[in-house]
Amino acid sequence: MIAVQERLKKIKKIAETHKEDVVSFLRDLIRLPSPSCQEEKTAKRIHDEMKKVSFDRTTLDELGSVIGEIGKGKTRVLFDSHIDTVGIGDRNAWPHDPYEGAYDGEIVYGRGASDNKAAIACMVYAGKVLKDLEEETGCTFQVIGTVMEEDCDGLAMEHYLKKAEPKPDYVVLGECTNLSIYRGHRGRMEIKVTTKGVSCHASAPKRGDNAIYKMVPIISGIEALNGQLAYDSFLGRGTVAVTKIECQTPSLNAVPDECVIYLDRRLTTGEDRETAIQEIKELPGANGSEVEILPYSERTYKGTQVESEKYFPTWVLPEDHILVQRAVQCAKDLFGEDPVVDKWVFSTNGIASMGRLSIPTIGYGPSEERFAHTVSDQVSVEHLVRSVMFYAALPFYLGK
């Protein structure tokens, strides 16, 4: 126990010496806008920093995700942070320039500060701590900055993991957890529902069949369905919401012959793509409508064409799993108190690592979910430093 505490003291001391380096690096990343499929400059900046702090191996994969490794231990621990962000919306609504990386000595502000550039900055500097420590962890310490997560959760992560040899034994996600340990979240789907009608001149609507009217009972049914979905004591209830509606019509003086709605469906334990689709098909008025899962098709910044279905499975790692338990012990030893063990409200790359590929996965990240995708996007320096400490210490609890 004395040896463990001495090592942790060293990790904490070294992490503190790199506080301003982490802040500076994060501010640089914020200054590089990186919407999905446009992450090239950010990926190269991270790659350069990995080399600067002496990662043993660095590369960019064919989708453009940036990967760095330290050590050659038997146990492989992959730390993931996506490097793309959502847009900024109304720039005038921001209290700080979203791409300045404003810093008041305690908090860094800007798009991606919380979701999820803070985590990649911390992971890279956790690698620096390990290099400075000069002590074998028993692990191969891997960091990946994944692309396109905001567009299509898990796509780039799954691409990397399927090709990785050997595959990681554990995955740690850097998505915001407020320094808690998260072990799962609900799945999600993006669903499209289409009703068809017959167009006619709007002066005589009875001559046609209005596709919007045919959609009305379906929308009412979806609103009612939201309160009847499955419930799980840990993940909570499944949800469904209409998020967009559009129609096809020859003009504003014509009856629409097609109406389309889009649904955000969150899936709790026991729900999957088949049950979710069937629930919509069985709604009043849905007979004859088309219900489908939206596809995803884009080119990465490297020009690679990628395609996927917008179904992202639910996943939960049991609380008694060794990865959860050792992460809890690591945080307790570092900070002197038991960490909260919880779940995300939103979705993460864990849908690939754990949900599809069954690689044990947890989350530990700086900042809070409530700041993600908002004009208050921010992270505290305390969270940055503590995350560096945790990421650097955890491999010692997992190595063989």
C-alpha positions, 0 to 999 in steps of 0.5 A: 500500500505504501508503494502504491501511495508513493507512486500516486504522489509522484503521478499527482506531482507530475500532473500538476507540473503539466497543468498549464501545458494541458490548458494551452494544448486544449485552447489550441484544439478549441481554436481549430474548428472540427465539425464531423468530417472536417477534423484534419487540422485537429487530428494533426495537431494532436498527432504533433503533441503526441510526438512532442511528449514522446509517445512511442508510436503514433499514426492516423488510420484510414478514417483519420482518427489519431492513435498513440501508444506507450509501452508494450505491456500485455494488457492493452487499455484504450483511452478514447476521446472523439475530436469532432464537435457540433456547430456553434449555432448563433454566434451572438448567443455565446458569452465568449468567442466559441473558437478563442479558447477563452481562459480565466485562470480557472475555466477554459471556454469554447466549443469542444471544451466539454465535449470532448476536446478536454479529454483528449488533451488530458489523455495525451498528457497522461501519456506524458506523465507516464513517460516522466514517471519512467515506471512500467505499468504492465499495460500498453497505454493507447490513446485514440482521438476518433472522428465523426462521433457527433455524426455517427456514434461509434463508427470510427471507433468500431472501424479501428477496433475491428482492425486492431490486432491485438484488440484492447482488453479495456476501453475508457471513454473520456466523455463528460462524467463530472469525474464520476465513473460511468458504466453504460447508457441507453441506446438510440435510433434515428427513425423516419416515418413516411405517409403517402397521399394524393395531391390536388388543388387546395381549393378542392381538398376532397379531390386528394388525399392529404399526407399530412392528415394521415400523419396526425394520428401517428404523431399522436400515437408517438406522443402517447407511446413515450409514456409507455416504453420499457423501464430499467432501474439503472438506465431509466425509461426508453423515450421517443420524440418527433424531432422534425416534420416535412412534406412534399407538395407542388405548391402552397396551393396544393395538397401534399402527397407525402409527409415525413417525420423523424424520430429520436428513439432512446432504448433502455434495457430489453429494447432493440431495433426490431421492437422499436420499429414494430411499436411504430408500425402498430400505432393507430393510422400507421398501417400503410406508412413506411417506417425505416432506420435512417442510413448514414453515408459520408466521406471522411476528411481523408476521402474515405466513404463510410456507411452505417445504419443509425442504430446504436445499441444499449450497453451496460457493464456490470458494477462488479466487473473488474474494470469498474471495481479497479477504476473505483479503487484508483479514483478512491486512492487518488482523491480520498473518496469513493467516486460516484458510479453512474451512467450517461444521458447521451450516447457515446462511442461505447455503443461500438466498444461494448455495445457491438464488440463486447469489450469492457468499457467505462467512462471517466471524463472532465466537465459535465454533460449539461455543458455539452452542445451549449453556448456555456461549453466549458471545463474547469482546470481542476477537472483537467488535472484530475483527469490527467492523474486518473488516466495515468494511474489507472493502467497500474491497476489493470496491468498484469 
